[in-house]
Each structure stands twice: as C-alpha cells, then as structure tokens.
Amino acid sequence: MESHNTPTLTLSEAELQLLLNKAAECGAKKALHDIGLHDEEAAEDVRELRGLLESWRDTKSTAWKTFVSWTIKGLLLLLIAGVYFKTGHAAQPR
C-alpha cells in the first residue's frame, strides 16, 4: 500500500471552537435564507406565524369543546324525549 504525505492541521481548542462557531453561524444563516427568513422582516414574520399558530390552536380547542357540548346536549335531549314518550305523555288524548 502506498503512503501519501498529507499535511496535518493542528488547532488549539480555542481555534477549533471559533471554527465550529463560524460554521454553525454560516449553516444557520443558510438555513434561514433557504426558508425565506433572511431579511429584516424575518422576526416579524416569525411572530406573525406564532400568532397564527396560537389562533389555530385556540380555534381547534373551541371547535372540539363545541362539538362535545352539542353532542352531550343532543344525547340529553334524546334521553328526555325517550322518557317523555315512554311515560305516555305524548299519547294522552285531550
């Protein structure tokens, strides 16, 4: 097997940390640019998205509570109607 002389790079811990921080920052900027959050309006866009998400969650919760409420009311109405008809109140002549 043939051996190649490749230069070895030696970094101090501080230099390595600086290099890693720079790479992370560069990657974060690219990721934000890729999703369209690279301009000065990005922070406002994120706040607006969070507001929309919170509104969606509230709407979903309210819709679920309304569904459960109407279902319970419907079942109670059926129960009351069943008792009413079962006891013969609906068939009494005048």
mmCIF file as gemmi writes it, N, C-alpha and C atoms, coordinates in Angstrom:
data_model
loop_
_atom_site.group_PDB
_atom_site.id
_atom_site.type_symbol
_atom_site.label_atom_id
_atom_site.label_alt_id
_atom_site.label_comp_id
_atom_site.label_asym_id
_atom_site.label_entity_id
_atom_site.label_seq_id
_atom_site.pdbx_PDB_ins_code
_atom_site.Cartn_x
_atom_site.Cartn_y
_atom_site.Cartn_z
_atom_site.occupancy
_atom_site.B_iso_or_equiv
_atom_site.pdbx_formal_charge
_atom_site.auth_seq_id
_atom_site.auth_asym_id
_atom_site.pdbx_PDB_model_num
ATOM 1 N N . MET Axp A 1 ? 0.835 -1.167 0 1 0 ? 1 A 1
ATOM 2 C CA . MET Axp A 1 ? 0 0 0 1 0 ? 1 A 1
ATOM 3 C C . MET Axp A 1 ? 0.885 1.238 0 1 0 ? 1 A 1
ATOM 4 N N . GLU Axp A 2 ? 0.518 2.195 -0.799 1 0 ? 2 A 1
ATOM 5 C CA . GLU Axp A 2 ? 1.311 3.401 -0.958 1 0 ? 2 A 1
ATOM 6 C C . GLU Axp A 2 ? 0.88 4.443 0.057 1 0 ? 2 A 1
ATOM 7 N N . SER Axp A 3 ? 1.813 5.101 0.693 1 0 ? 3 A 1
ATOM 8 C CA . SER Axp A 3 ? 1.512 6.106 1.699 1 0 ? 3 A 1
ATOM 9 C C . SER Axp A 3 ? 1.672 7.49 1.081 1 0 ? 3 A 1
ATOM 10 N N . HIS Axp A 4 ? 0.676 8.331 1.303 1 0 ? 4 A 1
ATOM 11 C CA . HIS Axp A 4 ? 0.748 9.704 0.802 1 0 ? 4 A 1
ATOM 12 C C . HIS Axp A 4 ? 1.054 10.626 1.969 1 0 ? 4 A 1
ATOM 13 N N . ASN Axp A 5 ? 1.824 11.621 1.687 1 0 ? 5 A 1
ATOM 14 C CA . ASN Axp A 5 ? 2.123 12.629 2.696 1 0 ? 5 A 1
ATOM 15 C C . ASN Axp A 5 ? 1.041 13.697 2.658 1 0 ? 5 A 1
ATOM 16 N N . THR Axp A 6 ? 0.151 13.621 3.605 1 0 ? 6 A 1
ATOM 17 C CA . THR Axp A 6 ? -0.883 14.652 3.709 1 0 ? 6 A 1
ATOM 18 C C . THR Axp A 6 ? -0.544 15.521 4.887 1 0 ? 6 A 1
ATOM 19 N N . PRO Axp A 7 ? -0.661 16.814 4.691 1 0 ? 7 A 1
ATOM 20 C CA . PRO Axp A 7 ? -0.314 17.713 5.794 1 0 ? 7 A 1
ATOM 21 C C . PRO Axp A 7 ? -1.321 17.57 6.936 1 0 ? 7 A 1
ATOM 22 N N . THR Axp A 8 ? -0.84 17.683 8.149 1 0 ? 8 A 1
ATOM 23 C CA . THR Axp A 8 ? -1.677 17.593 9.334 1 0 ? 8 A 1
ATOM 24 C C . THR Axp A 8 ? -1.932 19.001 9.845 1 0 ? 8 A 1
ATOM 25 N N . LEU Axp A 9 ? -3.191 19.269 10.117 1 0 ? 9 A 1
ATOM 26 C CA . LEU Axp A 9 ? -3.568 20.578 10.629 1 0 ? 9 A 1
ATOM 27 C C . LEU Axp A 9 ? -3.783 20.447 12.13 1 0 ? 9 A 1
ATOM 28 N N . THR Axp A 10 ? -3.143 21.298 12.877 1 0 ? 10 A 1
ATOM 29 C CA . THR Axp A 10 ? -3.279 21.271 14.333 1 0 ? 10 A 1
ATOM 30 C C . THR Axp A 10 ? -3.921 22.571 14.777 1 0 ? 10 A 1
ATOM 31 N N . LEU Axp A 11 ? -5.004 22.422 15.54 1 0 ? 11 A 1
ATOM 32 C CA . LEU Axp A 11 ? -5.719 23.596 16.05 1 0 ? 11 A 1
ATOM 33 C C . LEU Axp A 11 ? -5.768 23.538 17.566 1 0 ? 11 A 1
ATOM 34 N N . SER Axp A 12 ? -5.687 24.704 18.158 1 0 ? 12 A 1
ATOM 35 C CA . SER Axp A 12 ? -5.879 24.758 19.605 1 0 ? 12 A 1
ATOM 36 C C . SER Axp A 12 ? -7.383 24.604 19.873 1 0 ? 12 A 1
ATOM 37 N N . GLU Axp A 13 ? -7.728 24.373 21.125 1 0 ? 13 A 1
ATOM 38 C CA . GLU Axp A 13 ? -9.137 24.233 21.473 1 0 ? 13 A 1
ATOM 39 C C . GLU Axp A 13 ? -9.899 25.515 21.168 1 0 ? 13 A 1
ATOM 40 N N . ALA Axp A 14 ? -9.298 26.661 21.427 1 0 ? 14 A 1
ATOM 41 C CA . ALA Axp A 14 ? -9.95 27.944 21.158 1 0 ? 14 A 1
ATOM 42 C C . ALA Axp A 14 ? -10.161 28.134 19.655 1 0 ? 14 A 1
ATOM 43 N N . GLU Axp A 15 ? -9.161 27.768 18.85 1 0 ? 15 A 1
ATOM 44 C CA . GLU Axp A 15 ? -9.289 27.885 17.394 1 0 ? 15 A 1
ATOM 45 C C . GLU Axp A 15 ? -10.368 26.938 16.858 1 0 ? 15 A 1
ATOM 46 N N . LEU Axp A 16 ? -10.416 25.726 17.4 1 0 ? 16 A 1
ATOM 47 C CA . LEU Axp A 16 ? -11.427 24.767 16.984 1 0 ? 16 A 1
ATOM 48 C C . LEU Axp A 16 ? -12.826 25.277 17.339 1 0 ? 16 A 1
ATOM 49 N N . GLN Axp A 17 ? -12.961 25.823 18.541 1 0 ? 17 A 1
ATOM 50 C CA . GLN Axp A 17 ? -14.257 26.373 18.966 1 0 ? 17 A 1
ATOM 51 C C . GLN Axp A 17 ? -14.674 27.532 18.069 1 0 ? 17 A 1
ATOM 52 N N . LEU Axp A 18 ? -13.745 28.397 17.724 1 0 ? 18 A 1
ATOM 53 C CA . LEU Axp A 18 ? -14.025 29.514 16.828 1 0 ? 18 A 1
ATOM 54 C C . LEU Axp A 18 ? -14.458 29.007 15.448 1 0 ? 18 A 1
ATOM 55 N N . LEU Axp A 19 ? -13.775 27.993 14.942 1 0 ? 19 A 1
ATOM 56 C CA . LEU Axp A 19 ? -14.109 27.399 13.648 1 0 ? 19 A 1
ATOM 57 C C . LEU Axp A 19 ? -15.501 26.768 13.685 1 0 ? 19 A 1
ATOM 58 N N . LEU Axp A 20 ? -15.81 26.049 14.749 1 0 ? 20 A 1
ATOM 59 C CA . LEU Axp A 20 ? -17.128 25.43 14.889 1 0 ? 20 A 1
ATOM 60 C C . LEU Axp A 20 ? -18.24 26.475 14.993 1 0 ? 20 A 1
ATOM 61 N N . ASN Axp A 21 ? -17.986 27.53 15.765 1 0 ? 21 A 1
ATOM 62 C CA . ASN Axp A 21 ? -18.983 28.601 15.893 1 0 ? 21 A 1
ATOM 63 C C . ASN Axp A 21 ? -19.24 29.274 14.554 1 0 ? 21 A 1
ATOM 64 N N . LYS Axp A 22 ? -18.185 29.533 13.806 1 0 ? 22 A 1
ATOM 65 C CA . LYS Axp A 22 ? -18.313 30.161 12.49 1 0 ? 22 A 1
ATOM 66 C C . LYS Axp A 22 ? -19.098 29.251 11.539 1 0 ? 22 A 1
ATOM 67 N N . ALA Axp A 23 ? -18.828 27.952 11.567 1 0 ? 23 A 1
ATOM 68 C CA . ALA Axp A 23 ? -19.538 27.001 10.703 1 0 ? 23 A 1
ATOM 69 C C . ALA Axp A 23 ? -21.016 26.922 11.099 1 0 ? 23 A 1
ATOM 70 N N . ALA Axp A 24 ? -21.293 26.922 12.392 1 0 ? 24 A 1
ATOM 71 C CA . ALA Axp A 24 ? -22.682 26.864 12.861 1 0 ? 24 A 1
ATOM 72 C C . ALA Axp A 24 ? -23.442 28.121 12.447 1 0 ? 24 A 1
ATOM 73 N N . GLU Axp A 25 ? -22.814 29.265 12.597 1 0 ? 25 A 1
ATOM 74 C CA . GLU Axp A 25 ? -23.448 30.529 12.198 1 0 ? 25 A 1
ATOM 75 C C . GLU Axp A 25 ? -23.716 30.559 10.7 1 0 ? 25 A 1
ATOM 76 N N . CYS Axp A 26 ? -22.741 30.115 9.925 1 0 ? 26 A 1
ATOM 77 C CA . CYS Axp A 26 ? -22.895 30.063 8.47 1 0 ? 26 A 1
ATOM 78 C C . CYS Axp A 26 ? -24.035 29.112 8.087 1 0 ? 26 A 1
ATOM 79 N N . GLY Axp A 27 ? -24.113 27.952 8.719 1 0 ? 27 A 1
ATOM 80 C CA . GLY Axp A 27 ? -25.179 26.988 8.45 1 0 ? 27 A 1
ATOM 81 C C . GLY Axp A 27 ? -26.546 27.537 8.833 1 0 ? 27 A 1
ATOM 82 N N . ALA Axp A 28 ? -26.624 28.226 9.966 1 0 ? 28 A 1
ATOM 83 C CA . ALA Axp A 28 ? -27.891 28.807 10.412 1 0 ? 28 A 1
ATOM 84 C C . ALA Axp A 28 ? -28.361 29.886 9.44 1 0 ? 28 A 1
ATOM 85 N N . LYS Axp A 29 ? -27.435 30.728 8.993 1 0 ? 29 A 1
ATOM 86 C CA . LYS Axp A 29 ? -27.793 31.776 8.032 1 0 ? 29 A 1
ATOM 87 C C . LYS Axp A 29 ? -28.284 31.172 6.726 1 0 ? 29 A 1
ATOM 88 N N . LYS Axp A 30 ? -27.641 30.112 6.271 1 0 ? 30 A 1
ATOM 89 C CA . LYS Axp A 30 ? -28.063 29.453 5.035 1 0 ? 30 A 1
ATOM 90 C C . LYS Axp A 30 ? -29.445 28.831 5.196 1 0 ? 30 A 1
ATOM 91 N N . ALA Axp A 31 ? -29.662 28.188 6.344 1 0 ? 31 A 1
ATOM 92 C CA . ALA Axp A 31 ? -30.967 27.566 6.592 1 0 ? 31 A 1
ATOM 93 C C . ALA Axp A 31 ? -32.067 28.63 6.622 1 0 ? 31 A 1
ATOM 94 N N . LEU Axp A 32 ? -31.823 29.754 7.285 1 0 ? 32 A 1
ATOM 95 C CA . LEU Axp A 32 ? -32.81 30.839 7.328 1 0 ? 32 A 1
ATOM 96 C C . LEU Axp A 32 ? -33.049 31.41 5.935 1 0 ? 32 A 1
ATOM 97 N N . HIS Axp A 33 ? -31.99 31.547 5.16 1 0 ? 33 A 1
ATOM 98 C CA . HIS Axp A 33 ? -32.129 32.047 3.791 1 0 ? 33 A 1
ATOM 99 C C . HIS Axp A 33 ? -32.94 31.074 2.951 1 0 ? 33 A 1
ATOM 100 N N . ASP Axp A 34 ? -32.68 29.775 3.123 1 0 ? 34 A 1
ATOM 101 C CA . ASP Axp A 34 ? -33.39 28.755 2.342 1 0 ? 34 A 1
ATOM 102 C C . ASP Axp A 34 ? -34.896 28.767 2.597 1 0 ? 34 A 1
ATOM 103 N N . ILE Axp A 35 ? -35.321 29.138 3.808 1 0 ? 35 A 1
ATOM 104 C CA . ILE Axp A 35 ? -36.76 29.156 4.105 1 0 ? 35 A 1
ATOM 105 C C . ILE Axp A 35 ? -37.348 30.566 4.04 1 0 ? 35 A 1
ATOM 106 N N . GLY Axp A 36 ? -36.564 31.514 3.554 1 0 ? 36 A 1
ATOM 107 C CA . GLY Axp A 36 ? -37.073 32.862 3.338 1 0 ? 36 A 1
ATOM 108 C C . GLY Axp A 36 ? -37.094 33.748 4.559 1 0 ? 36 A 1
ATOM 109 N N . LEU Axp A 37 ? -36.322 33.439 5.569 1 0 ? 37 A 1
ATOM 110 C CA . LEU Axp A 37 ? -36.28 34.253 6.781 1 0 ? 37 A 1
ATOM 111 C C . LEU Axp A 37 ? -34.925 34.93 6.955 1 0 ? 37 A 1
ATOM 112 N N . HIS Axp A 38 ? -34.435 35.528 5.896 1 0 ? 38 A 1
ATOM 113 C CA . HIS Axp A 38 ? -33.1 36.114 5.93 1 0 ? 38 A 1
ATOM 114 C C . HIS Axp A 38 ? -33.101 37.637 5.96 1 0 ? 38 A 1
ATOM 115 N N . ASP Axp A 39 ? -34.267 38.268 5.814 1 0 ? 39 A 1
ATOM 116 C CA . ASP Axp A 39 ? -34.288 39.73 5.755 1 0 ? 39 A 1
ATOM 117 C C . ASP Axp A 39 ? -34.667 40.341 7.101 1 0 ? 39 A 1
ATOM 118 N N . GLU Axp A 40 ? -34.783 41.676 7.128 1 0 ? 40 A 1
ATOM 119 C CA . GLU Axp A 40 ? -35.091 42.367 8.376 1 0 ? 40 A 1
ATOM 120 C C . GLU Axp A 40 ? -36.516 42.102 8.858 1 0 ? 40 A 1
ATOM 121 N N . GLU Axp A 41 ? -37.38 41.664 7.981 1 0 ? 41 A 1
ATOM 122 C CA . GLU Axp A 41 ? -38.763 41.383 8.354 1 0 ? 41 A 1
ATOM 123 C C . GLU Axp A 41 ? -38.943 39.977 8.928 1 0 ? 41 A 1
ATOM 124 N N . ALA Axp A 42 ? -37.874 39.218 9.003 1 0 ? 42 A 1
ATOM 125 C CA . ALA Axp A 42 ? -37.947 37.821 9.444 1 0 ? 42 A 1
ATOM 126 C C . ALA Axp A 42 ? -38.495 37.691 10.863 1 0 ? 42 A 1
ATOM 127 N N . ALA Axp A 43 ? -38.043 38.533 11.768 1 0 ? 43 A 1
ATOM 128 C CA . ALA Axp A 43 ? -38.509 38.443 13.162 1 0 ? 43 A 1
ATOM 129 C C . ALA Axp A 43 ? -40.014 38.693 13.231 1 0 ? 43 A 1
ATOM 130 N N . GLU Axp A 44 ? -40.495 39.685 12.486 1 0 ? 44 A 1
ATOM 131 C CA . GLU Axp A 44 ? -41.935 39.962 12.46 1 0 ? 44 A 1
ATOM 132 C C . GLU Axp A 44 ? -42.695 38.803 11.821 1 0 ? 44 A 1
ATOM 133 N N . ASP Axp A 45 ? -42.112 38.203 10.778 1 0 ? 45 A 1
ATOM 134 C CA . ASP Axp A 45 ? -42.742 37.043 10.135 1 0 ? 45 A 1
ATOM 135 C C . ASP Axp A 45 ? -42.9 35.888 11.119 1 0 ? 45 A 1
ATOM 136 N N . VAL Axp A 46 ? -41.874 35.637 11.907 1 0 ? 46 A 1
ATOM 137 C CA . VAL Axp A 46 ? -41.916 34.552 12.894 1 0 ? 46 A 1
ATOM 138 C C . VAL Axp A 46 ? -42.96 34.857 13.965 1 0 ? 46 A 1
ATOM 139 N N . ARG Axp A 47 ? -43.017 36.113 14.424 1 0 ? 47 A 1
ATOM 140 C CA . ARG Axp A 47 ? -44.032 36.492 15.417 1 0 ? 47 A 1
ATOM 141 C C . ARG Axp A 47 ? -45.432 36.311 14.845 1 0 ? 47 A 1
ATOM 142 N N . GLU Axp A 48 ? -45.617 36.69 13.581 1 0 ? 48 A 1
ATOM 143 C CA . GLU Axp A 48 ? -46.921 36.531 12.939 1 0 ? 48 A 1
ATOM 144 C C . GLU Axp A 48 ? -47.287 35.051 12.799 1 0 ? 48 A 1
ATOM 145 N N . LEU Axp A 49 ? -46.321 34.227 12.425 1 0 ? 49 A 1
ATOM 146 C CA . LEU Axp A 49 ? -46.575 32.795 12.315 1 0 ? 49 A 1
ATOM 147 C C . LEU Axp A 49 ? -46.942 32.191 13.666 1 0 ? 49 A 1
ATOM 148 N N . ARG Axp A 50 ? -46.258 32.624 14.701 1 0 ? 50 A 1
ATOM 149 C CA . ARG Axp A 50 ? -46.582 32.143 16.046 1 0 ? 50 A 1
ATOM 150 C C . ARG Axp A 50 ? -47.99 32.562 16.446 1 0 ? 50 A 1
ATOM 151 N N . GLY Axp A 51 ? -48.371 33.8 16.105 1 0 ? 51 A 1
ATOM 152 C CA . GLY Axp A 51 ? -49.719 34.265 16.395 1 0 ? 51 A 1
ATOM 153 C C . GLY Axp A 51 ? -50.766 33.452 15.652 1 0 ? 51 A 1
ATOM 154 N N . LEU Axp A 52 ? -50.486 33.159 14.381 1 0 ? 52 A 1
ATOM 155 C CA . LEU Axp A 52 ? -51.412 32.347 13.595 1 0 ? 52 A 1
ATOM 156 C C . LEU Axp A 52 ? -51.531 30.94 14.164 1 0 ? 52 A 1
ATOM 157 N N . LEU Axp A 53 ? -50.417 30.382 14.575 1 0 ? 53 A 1
ATOM 158 C CA . LEU Axp A 53 ? -50.431 29.038 15.16 1 0 ? 53 A 1
ATOM 159 C C . LEU Axp A 53 ? -51.219 29.026 16.471 1 0 ? 53 A 1
ATOM 160 N N . GLU Axp A 54 ? -51.036 30.051 17.282 1 0 ? 54 A 1
ATOM 161 C CA . GLU Axp A 54 ? -51.776 30.137 18.54 1 0 ? 54 A 1
ATOM 162 C C . GLU Axp A 54 ? -53.28 30.275 18.262 1 0 ? 54 A 1
ATOM 163 N N . SER Axp A 55 ? -53.628 31.084 17.261 1 0 ? 55 A 1
ATOM 164 C CA . SER Axp A 55 ? -55.042 31.232 16.889 1 0 ? 55 A 1
ATOM 165 C C . SER Axp A 55 ? -55.623 29.918 16.395 1 0 ? 55 A 1
ATOM 166 N N . TRP Axp A 56 ? -54.853 29.19 15.602 1 0 ? 56 A 1
ATOM 167 C CA . TRP Axp A 56 ? -55.306 27.892 15.098 1 0 ? 56 A 1
ATOM 168 C C . TRP Axp A 56 ? -55.55 26.927 16.253 1 0 ? 56 A 1
ATOM 169 N N . ARG Axp A 57 ? -54.637 26.898 17.214 1 0 ? 57 A 1
ATOM 170 C CA . ARG Axp A 57 ? -54.791 26.016 18.365 1 0 ? 57 A 1
ATOM 171 C C . ARG Axp A 57 ? -56.029 26.392 19.182 1 0 ? 57 A 1
ATOM 172 N N . ASP Axp A 58 ? -56.251 27.701 19.377 1 0 ? 58 A 1
ATOM 173 C CA . ASP Axp A 58 ? -57.438 28.147 20.109 1 0 ? 58 A 1
ATOM 174 C C . ASP Axp A 58 ? -58.704 27.747 19.364 1 0 ? 58 A 1
ATOM 175 N N . THR Axp A 59 ? -58.71 27.931 18.047 1 0 ? 59 A 1
ATOM 176 C CA . THR Axp A 59 ? -59.88 27.589 17.238 1 0 ? 59 A 1
ATOM 177 C C . THR Axp A 59 ? -60.159 26.093 17.305 1 0 ? 59 A 1
ATOM 178 N N . LYS Axp A 60 ? -59.099 25.298 17.2 1 0 ? 60 A 1
ATOM 179 C CA . LYS Axp A 60 ? -59.246 23.846 17.28 1 0 ? 60 A 1
ATOM 180 C C . LYS Axp A 60 ? -59.82 23.437 18.632 1 0 ? 60 A 1
ATOM 181 N N . SER Axp A 61 ? -59.321 24.029 19.689 1 0 ? 61 A 1
ATOM 182 C CA . SER Axp A 61 ? -59.79 23.711 21.032 1 0 ? 61 A 1
ATOM 183 C C . SER Axp A 61 ? -61.264 24.105 21.199 1 0 ? 61 A 1
ATOM 184 N N . THR Axp A 62 ? -61.618 25.297 20.715 1 0 ? 62 A 1
ATOM 185 C CA . THR Axp A 62 ? -63.001 25.764 20.812 1 0 ? 62 A 1
ATOM 186 C C . THR Axp A 62 ? -63.928 24.878 19.996 1 0 ? 62 A 1
ATOM 187 N N . ALA Axp A 63 ? -63.507 24.487 18.806 1 0 ? 63 A 1
ATOM 188 C CA . ALA Axp A 63 ? -64.335 23.618 17.959 1 0 ? 63 A 1
ATOM 189 C C . ALA Axp A 63 ? -64.568 22.275 18.649 1 0 ? 63 A 1
ATOM 190 N N . TRP Axp A 64 ? -63.547 21.727 19.246 1 0 ? 64 A 1
ATOM 191 C CA . TRP Axp A 64 ? -63.681 20.442 19.944 1 0 ? 64 A 1
ATOM 192 C C . TRP Axp A 64 ? -64.642 20.572 21.126 1 0 ? 64 A 1
ATOM 193 N N . LYS Axp A 65 ? -64.481 21.642 21.921 1 0 ? 65 A 1
ATOM 194 C CA . LYS Axp A 65 ? -65.362 21.852 23.072 1 0 ? 65 A 1
ATOM 195 C C . LYS Axp A 65 ? -66.807 22.046 22.628 1 0 ? 65 A 1
ATOM 196 N N . THR Axp A 66 ? -66.998 22.768 21.521 1 0 ? 66 A 1
ATOM 197 C CA . THR Axp A 66 ? -68.344 22.976 20.992 1 0 ? 66 A 1
ATOM 198 C C . THR Axp A 66 ? -68.949 21.653 20.528 1 0 ? 66 A 1
ATOM 199 N N . PHE Axp A 67 ? -68.176 20.845 19.849 1 0 ? 67 A 1
ATOM 200 C CA . PHE Axp A 67 ? -68.651 19.535 19.388 1 0 ? 67 A 1
ATOM 201 C C . PHE Axp A 67 ? -69.085 18.672 20.574 1 0 ? 67 A 1
ATOM 202 N N . VAL Axp A 68 ? -68.256 18.605 21.593 1 0 ? 68 A 1
ATOM 203 C CA . VAL Axp A 68 ? -68.582 17.8 22.778 1 0 ? 68 A 1
ATOM 204 C C . VAL Axp A 68 ? -69.832 18.345 23.453 1 0 ? 68 A 1
ATOM 205 N N . SER Axp A 69 ? -69.92 19.661 23.587 1 0 ? 69 A 1
ATOM 206 C CA . SER Axp A 69 ? -71.082 20.279 24.22 1 0 ? 69 A 1
ATOM 207 C C . SER Axp A 69 ? -72.369 19.955 23.462 1 0 ? 69 A 1
ATOM 208 N N . TRP Axp A 70 ? -72.364 20.103 22.15 1 0 ? 70 A 1
ATOM 209 C CA . TRP Axp A 70 ? -73.561 19.82 21.354 1 0 ? 70 A 1
ATOM 210 C C . TRP Axp A 70 ? -73.904 18.332 21.367 1 0 ? 70 A 1
ATOM 211 N N . THR Axp A 71 ? -72.908 17.491 21.377 1 0 ? 71 A 1
ATOM 212 C CA . THR Axp A 71 ? -73.158 16.05 21.441 1 0 ? 71 A 1
ATOM 213 C C . THR Axp A 71 ? -73.84 15.681 22.757 1 0 ? 71 A 1
ATOM 214 N N . ILE Axp A 72 ? -73.348 16.22 23.847 1 0 ? 72 A 1
ATOM 215 C CA . ILE Axp A 72 ? -73.948 15.942 25.157 1 0 ? 72 A 1
ATOM 216 C C . ILE Axp A 72 ? -75.374 16.481 25.219 1 0 ? 72 A 1
ATOM 217 N N . LYS Axp A 73 ? -75.572 17.694 24.705 1 0 ? 73 A 1
ATOM 218 C CA . LYS Axp A 73 ? -76.926 18.27 24.701 1 0 ? 73 A 1
ATOM 219 C C . LYS Axp A 73 ? -77.864 17.423 23.848 1 0 ? 73 A 1
ATOM 220 N N . GLY Axp A 74 ? -77.392 16.951 22.709 1 0 ? 74 A 1
ATOM 221 C CA . GLY Axp A 74 ? -78.216 16.1 21.853 1 0 ? 74 A 1
ATOM 222 C C . GLY Axp A 74 ? -78.583 14.797 22.532 1 0 ? 74 A 1
ATOM 223 N N . LEU Axp A 75 ? -77.625 14.172 23.201 1 0 ? 75 A 1
ATOM 224 C CA . LEU Axp A 75 ? -77.896 12.929 23.92 1 0 ? 75 A 1
ATOM 225 C C . LEU Axp A 75 ? -78.882 13.146 25.071 1 0 ? 75 A 1
ATOM 226 N N . LEU Axp A 76 ? -78.72 14.246 25.782 1 0 ? 76 A 1
ATOM 227 C CA . LEU Axp A 76 ? -79.661 14.56 26.862 1 0 ? 76 A 1
ATOM 228 C C . LEU Axp A 76 ? -81.063 14.807 26.312 1 0 ? 76 A 1
ATOM 229 N N . LEU Axp A 77 ? -81.157 15.498 25.178 1 0 ? 77 A 1
ATOM 230 C CA . LEU Axp A 77 ? -82.456 15.735 24.554 1 0 ? 77 A 1
ATOM 231 C C . LEU Axp A 77 ? -83.11 14.422 24.14 1 0 ? 77 A 1
ATOM 232 N N . LEU Axp A 78 ? -82.316 13.514 23.573 1 0 ? 78 A 1
ATOM 233 C CA . LEU Axp A 78 ? -82.852 12.202 23.217 1 0 ? 78 A 1
ATOM 234 C C . LEU Axp A 78 ? -83.319 11.433 24.453 1 0 ? 78 A 1
ATOM 235 N N . LEU Axp A 79 ? -82.56 11.509 25.515 1 0 ? 79 A 1
ATOM 236 C CA . LEU Axp A 79 ? -82.921 10.846 26.757 1 0 ? 79 A 1
ATOM 237 C C . LEU Axp A 79 ? -84.23 11.414 27.322 1 0 ? 79 A 1
ATOM 238 N N . ILE Axp A 80 ? -84.343 12.73 27.356 1 0 ? 80 A 1
ATOM 239 C CA . ILE Axp A 80 ? -85.56 13.369 27.855 1 0 ? 80 A 1
ATOM 240 C C . ILE Axp A 80 ? -86.753 13.013 26.971 1 0 ? 80 A 1
ATOM 241 N N . ALA Axp A 81 ? -86.565 13.041 25.639 1 0 ? 81 A 1
ATOM 242 C CA . ALA Axp A 81 ? -87.648 12.679 24.721 1 0 ? 81 A 1
ATOM 243 C C . ALA Axp A 81 ? -88.049 11.219 24.924 1 0 ? 81 A 1
ATOM 244 N N . GLY Axp A 82 ? -87.085 10.341 25.126 1 0 ? 82 A 1
ATOM 245 C CA . GLY Axp A 82 ? -87.377 8.927 25.369 1 0 ? 82 A 1
ATOM 246 C C . GLY Axp A 82 ? -88.187 8.732 26.626 1 0 ? 82 A 1
ATOM 247 N N . VAL Axp A 83 ? -87.816 9.423 27.701 1 0 ? 83 A 1
ATOM 248 C CA . VAL Axp A 83 ? -88.56 9.326 28.961 1 0 ? 83 A 1
ATOM 249 C C . VAL Axp A 83 ? -89.969 9.896 28.772 1 0 ? 83 A 1
ATOM 250 N N . TYR Axp A 84 ? -90.085 10.998 28.069 1 0 ? 84 A 1
ATOM 251 C CA . TYR Axp A 84 ? -91.38 11.633 27.827 1 0 ? 84 A 1
ATOM 252 C C . TYR Axp A 84 ? -92.326 10.678 27.086 1 0 ? 84 A 1
ATOM 253 N N . PHE Axp A 85 ? -91.825 10.092 26 1 0 ? 85 A 1
ATOM 254 C CA . PHE Axp A 85 ? -92.67 9.178 25.227 1 0 ? 85 A 1
ATOM 255 C C . PHE Axp A 85 ? -92.914 7.856 25.966 1 0 ? 85 A 1
ATOM 256 N N . LYS Axp A 86 ? -91.947 7.403 26.716 1 0 ? 86 A 1
ATOM 257 C CA . LYS Axp A 86 ? -92.062 6.134 27.43 1 0 ? 86 A 1
ATOM 258 C C . LYS Axp A 86 ? -93.105 6.225 28.544 1 0 ? 86 A 1
ATOM 259 N N . THR Axp A 87 ? -93.201 7.376 29.165 1 0 ? 87 A 1
ATOM 260 C CA . THR Axp A 87 ? -94.175 7.539 30.244 1 0 ? 87 A 1
ATOM 261 C C . THR Axp A 87 ? -95.578 7.822 29.728 1 0 ? 87 A 1
ATOM 262 N N . GLY Axp A 88 ? -95.772 7.954 28.417 1 0 ? 88 A 1
ATOM 263 C CA . GLY Axp A 88 ? -97.075 8.091 27.818 1 0 ? 88 A 1
ATOM 264 C C . GLY Axp A 88 ? -97.609 9.505 27.752 1 0 ? 88 A 1
ATOM 265 N N . HIS Axp A 89 ? -96.8 10.481 28.031 1 0 ? 89 A 1
ATOM 266 C CA . HIS Axp A 89 ? -97.276 11.856 27.965 1 0 ? 89 A 1
ATOM 267 C C . HIS Axp A 89 ? -97.631 12.297 26.555 1 0 ? 89 A 1
ATOM 268 N N . ALA Axp A 90 ? -96.996 11.752 25.563 1 0 ? 90 A 1
ATOM 269 C CA . ALA Axp A 90 ? -97.245 12.177 24.19 1 0 ? 90 A 1
ATOM 270 C C . ALA Axp A 90 ? -98.536 11.595 23.636 1 0 ? 90 A 1
ATOM 271 N N . ALA Axp A 91 ? -99.03 10.483 24.185 1 0 ? 91 A 1
ATOM 272 C CA . ALA Axp A 91 ? -100.187 9.804 23.611 1 0 ? 91 A 1
ATOM 273 C C . ALA Axp A 91 ? -101.485 10.109 24.358 1 0 ? 91 A 1
ATOM 274 N N . GLN Axp A 92 ? -101.468 11.005 25.345 1 0 ? 92 A 1
ATOM 275 C CA . GLN Axp A 92 ? -102.679 11.287 26.102 1 0 ? 92 A 1
ATOM 276 C C . GLN Axp A 92 ? -103.667 12.1 25.262 1 0 ? 92 A 1
ATOM 277 N N . PRO Axp A 93 ? -104.934 11.647 25.19 1 0 ? 93 A 1
ATOM 278 C CA . PRO Axp A 93 ? -105.93 12.428 24.461 1 0 ? 93 A 1
ATOM 279 C C . PRO Axp A 93 ? -106.376 13.637 25.279 1 0 ? 93 A 1
ATOM 280 N N . ARG Axp A 94 ? -106.917 14.603 24.615 1 0 ? 94 A 1
ATOM 281 C CA . ARG Axp A 94 ? -107.355 15.819 25.305 1 0 ? 94 A 1
ATOM 282 C C . ARG Axp A 94 ? -108.785 15.76 25.661 1 0 ? 94 A 1
